[in-house]
Amino acid sequence: MHLVYLFSWSGGSFTNSIQLANRVPINRFSLFLERIIIKLAKEEKPFNEAEVSKLQQVLGLTAEELEDLIDACNFTFEQAAIHSVSATNLVDSLKLSGLSSSLAAFQDIWTRSGHILVTAFKEKSLSAPGNSQLVDVRWRVHVQVASSNERRQREPMGILQMNLSTPEKGYETAVEKSLVLGFSHTELFDFYEKLEQIQDQLDSLS
């Protein structure tokens, strides 16, 4: 099976946050992960304020570290569910992010409960109230003249207009809005490369 590296574009902040798991006792971390994945499937916060306070002491983390670890675990499970990856693929991706001692806990919880989150994500309708759908894309090139002390420069910009349709609860018709983005040549190239990465991951799953 093709390996999908889930966190190739997430950056150093995710890596630093997920590596906090290496400091947490394995037996406590398994229960921690189980709560996160169950609550994520229900779209609920995993811990209340009192539980967060206790977890700081139990896990030996500061408030900021605990928040970062919870966010990183949420992101991990979200990516795993979106790509419907196996437990082996998830562990391999986490290894590349520097995780070591807590790999077994992730593998165990994803093997036992991953299907719950995958099913919950699949059941989310794209037409649900508040979720926008892309209905049309338009583009044009605009040349902006920028002034400087030495010369006047022509700065070409790519203008991308995305028309979105957003259903609202209680209404049969959707509200349509436009999102307009401007890209320099470099920014447009970077955006294109990210789209290519998304396409590659979609192709690997098809």
N, C-alpha and C positions, 0 to 999 in steps of 0.2 A: 504493500500500500504506500502511496506517495506521502512523504512526511510533510505535514503542514506546520511550519514554525509559527506559532500563534502570536508571538510578541516581537516580531522583527522590526516593527515600526513604532513600538511603544516608548522607546527611549530609556534613558538612565534612571529616571525617577521610579519607573515601575520596577526595574531591576533592584534598585536599592531597597524598595519597600518590600518586595517579595522575599528578599534574602533575610529579612527580619524573622521569617519563619524558622530559620536555622537555629535561632536562639531559644525557641519555645519547646518545652518538654513534649515529646511525641504523644504521650497518652492524653495530655490536655489539648493538644492541637487537633486531634481527631474529632473531639466533641465540638471544638470551635468551628471547624470546617463544616461539620454536619449542620450546625445551626445556620451558618451562612447560606449554604446551598438550598436548604428548605425554605428559608425566608425569602431568598432571591426568587424562587419559583412562585412565591405568593406576592411578590413585589412589596415586601414589607422590610422595615429596618431590622437587621439581625439582632440588635441588642438595645435595650433601653438604657437610660442614664445610670441607673443603679448597677446594672450588669456591667456596663463599661468601666465603672469605677472599680468593681471587684476584679475584673479581668486584668486591669493594669497591675494589680498586686499579684494575682495568680500567675500571669505570664511574664512578669518582670519587665514590662514595657512602660514607657512614658505615655502620656495621653496622645501626643502627636504621633509616636511610633505605632500605637495601637490603631489609631485612625488610618494611618498609611497602610498598615497590614490588612485591615478590613477592606479598604478600597482595592488593594492589590488582589486579594482573594476573590472579591466580587468580580473584578475585571477578568481574572483567570477563568472563572466558571462561565462568565458571559461569553468569552471568546470560544471556550470549549463547546458550549451549547450551540452557538451560531454556526460553527464549522462541523458540529456533530462528530467530533474526533473520538478515537478510542482512548482508553486509559493509558495505553502505551505511548501514544502520540502526545498526550498531555504531559506525561512524565518526561519524555524526551525534550519537549519544549521548555519545561521548567529547569531541566538540567542545563540547557544552554543559557538560561537566565541566572545561573549560579546557585540554584537550590540543591541541597544535598540531604541533610538528615531528615527532612520532612517529606521527601518524595513518596515514601510508602503511604503516608497519610492521605496525600492527594490521590494516589492511585486507588486506594481502598474506597474512599468516599465517592470517587467518580464511577468506579465499577458498580457500587451499590446503589447510588442515588442519582447518577448523571442523567439517566433516562427521564427522571422526573422533570429536570430542568429543560432538557431538550424538548420534551412534549409541551411544556408550558410555553416555551418560546415559539414553537410551531403553531400553537393555538392562538397566538396573538394576531389578530387580523390587521392587515395594513390599512383597512378602511375604518378602523375604530376611531371614535371621536378624538380629535386632537392630533392624530397622526397624519402627516402630510404625504401626498403622493405627487411624484413628478409627472406632469402631463405634457410638458413641451419645453424644448430648449432652443434658444435663439442666440446668435452671436454676431458680433461685428468688430471691426478694427477701428480704433480711434487714435489719432495722432495728436498728442498734447504738446504745446510749445511751452518749454520751461525757460524762464529767464535766469541768467547768471551775470555776474560782473564782467565776465570775459566773453561770453558768447551766448547765443540763443540755441537751445538744443531741441530737436524734434524727438519726442519720446512716444513711440508706438505702444498702445495698450490694447490688450484683448478684452473685450467686454462680453461677459457671459450672462445671459438672462435665463433663469430657470423659473418656469411658471408652475406653481404648486397648488394643489387642490386639497383643502382641509375640511373634512366632514365635521359637523358640529352636532352634539347630542340634541335630539329633539327636532332636527331639521332634515328634510329630505334632500335639500340641495346643499352643495359644499361651497365654502368660501374660497375664492381663488385669489392668490397673492403672487407677487413676483419678487424673486430674489436676484439682485443684480450684483455681480462681482467683477472687479477690474484686476487684470493680471499684467505684470510686466512680462517681457520675454522669458526671463529666468523663472519667475513665479509660475508662469504657465507651463514651462517644461517640468518643473517639480510636481505640479498638480497632475500632469499627464503621467509621470512615472508612478505616482501613487495609484492612479486609476489602473495602470498596467499591473501593479501588484495585486489589486483587488480582483482583476480579471483572471490572473494566474491562479489565485486561490479558488475562485469560482470554478475554473476549468478543472482543477484537481479534484473537486468534489462531485463533478458531473459524471 
